[in-house]
């Protein structure tokens, strides 16, 4: 399995809780009630996003350097599909 690193940006949601986006993966968003929950949901969202790219035979986007605000790196292992 290969390991990929992406930055996840977390923002407080107006209605409570938090939402997160992965800037390098267009359309990859998630939300959660706590920061810990949104981190776990973000890891799952990135894994699903990358798995869908594998199934379509598309390359993975490359993470671009960005100023870090309230962001954290997420490291995921993507399985190879047969």
BELUR-V677293 format. One record per residue. N is the residue number from 1. RES is the residue in one small letter. OMEGA is omega as a letter, one per 30 degrees, with the letter a starting at -180 (* if undefined). Layout:
N_RES_OMEGA ; N_RES_OMEGA
This chain:
1_x_l ; 2_x_l ; 3_x_l ; 4_x_a ; 5_x_l ; 6_x_l ; 7_x_l ; 8_x_l ; 9_x_l ; 10_x_l ; 11_x_l ; 12_x_l ; 13_x_a ; 14_x_a ; 15_x_a ; 16_x_a ; 17_x_a ; 18_x_l ; 19_x_a ; 20_x_l ; 21_x_l ; 22_x_a ; 23_x_a ; 24_x_a ; 25_x_a ; 26_x_l ; 27_x_a ; 28_x_a ; 29_x_l ; 30_x_l ; 31_x_l ; 32_x_a ; 33_x_a ; 34_x_l ; 35_x_l ; 36_x_l ; 37_x_a ; 38_x_l ; 39_x_l ; 40_x_l ; 41_x_l ; 42_x_l ; 43_x_l ; 44_x_l ; 45_x_l ; 46_x_l ; 47_x_l ; 48_x_l ; 49_x_a ; 50_x_l ; 51_x_l ; 52_x_l ; 53_x_l ; 54_x_a ; 55_x_l ; 56_x_l ; 57_x_a ; 58_x_l ; 59_x_l ; 60_x_l ; 61_x_l ; 62_x_l ; 63_x_l ; 64_x_l ; 65_x_l ; 66_x_l ; 67_x_a ; 68_x_l ; 69_x_l ; 70_x_a ; 71_x_l ; 72_x_l ; 73_x_l ; 74_x_a ; 75_x_a ; 76_x_l ; 77_x_a ; 78_x_a ; 79_x_l ; 80_x_a ; 81_x_a ; 82_x_*
